């Protein structure tokens, strides 16, 4: 199967377990996610990545640790930014405030490689 991004999907039953595992790594559940548009990265009927957008803000971005360093985050972010641009956003913003040290350690180089600019714990990229 190929990696696909689904924007604002109904979470299918076969995706639920892998979504819960992804969120559990950050101490979250589907009900505790920030409000916004959900962008799911699906591979082999499993959720391997999730972004949540709120207009220009990326409220959440994560990739399962088992699938990192394989292009999932890059593709998920790229498709989410395309979706945001198509829905009127001119800039994407992601705050790392409140993220764990481990999460920041992986997100900072990733965001820099994806063309985001840093101002303290806030990252932004024109669309």
N, C-alpha and C positions, 0 to 999 in steps of 0.2 A: 504494500500500500504506500501511498505517498502522503507527505505532510500537507494538511489543509488547514486553513484558518476559517473559522465560522464566526461571523459577527452577530451578536445578540441571539444566539441559538437557544432553542429549548434543550435543556440538558437531557440527553438520552440516558435511559437506565444503564446501558453498558459503559457510559462515561463516568458515572457517579463515583465508583470506587477510586478510579485514578484521579479524579478531581479532588476527592477528599484527601488523598495522599499528598497531592501537590500543596494543598492549603494547609495541611497539618504541619508541614515543615516550617510554616510561619505562624503556627498557633491559631489558624483561622478555620472557619467552617464556611460553607456556602452562604449561610445566613448572616455571617459576620463580615462578609466582604463589603468594601465601600460601594455605595450606590453608583451606578453608571452603566455604560455600555460594555458588555463583556465580549472579549475576543479570545476564542479558544483555539489553541493549536492541537490538532488531532492527528495521531499517527497510530495505525493498526487498532482503531477503535478505542484508543486511550487518550486521555488528556495529558499532553506533555508540556503545555505552556498555557499561561493565561495573562491577559492584560485587561485592565478595567480603565476605561477613559471617561472623563467628565469634561466635555467641551475640549479645551486645550490641555487640561490636566490629565496626566497618566497617574491614576490613583493607585494602581497596583501593576506590577510586572514580575512574573516569575516563570522559571522553567524547571521541570523536574531535574533533580540532581543527576539522575541516571542518564539523562539525554543531553546534558550540557556539552559544549564544545563540538556540536554537530550541526550548527547552523539554525537550530530551532528558534533561539532568541532573536537572531538577526531577521529571520523570515517573519516571525510573529510581530516584531516591532515595525518592520517595513510595511507590512500589510495593515497594521493598526494605524500607522501614520498616513497611509494612503486613504484609509477610511475617514480619519479625522479631517484631512484636507478636503475630501469630497463632501463633508458635512460642515464646511465653513470655517474650520480652524486655520489660523495662519501661523501658529507656533505650537510646539509640543513642550510640555513642562512635566518634570518628574522631581518630586522632593524625596530625599533620602532621610529626612528627619524622622526619628523614631524607628528606623530600620536597625537591625542588629549589626554588630561589627562585621560578622561573617557575610551578611548580605551586602553591606557596603563594599567589602573587599572584592566581591565578584562583580557588583554593578558598576563601580567607578571605572575600571578599565573598559568594560563593555560599552558604557555610555560614551566614553571618550572615543572609542573606536567607531561608534555609530554616528559621530559628528555632533554630539551634544557639547555644549559649553557649560562650564561650572561657575556658579556664584554661591559660595558656601556649600550648604547641603542641597541646593536647588540646581537642577540641570535643565537646559532649554535648547531647543533646536527650531529654527525657522522652517516652515513647511512650504 
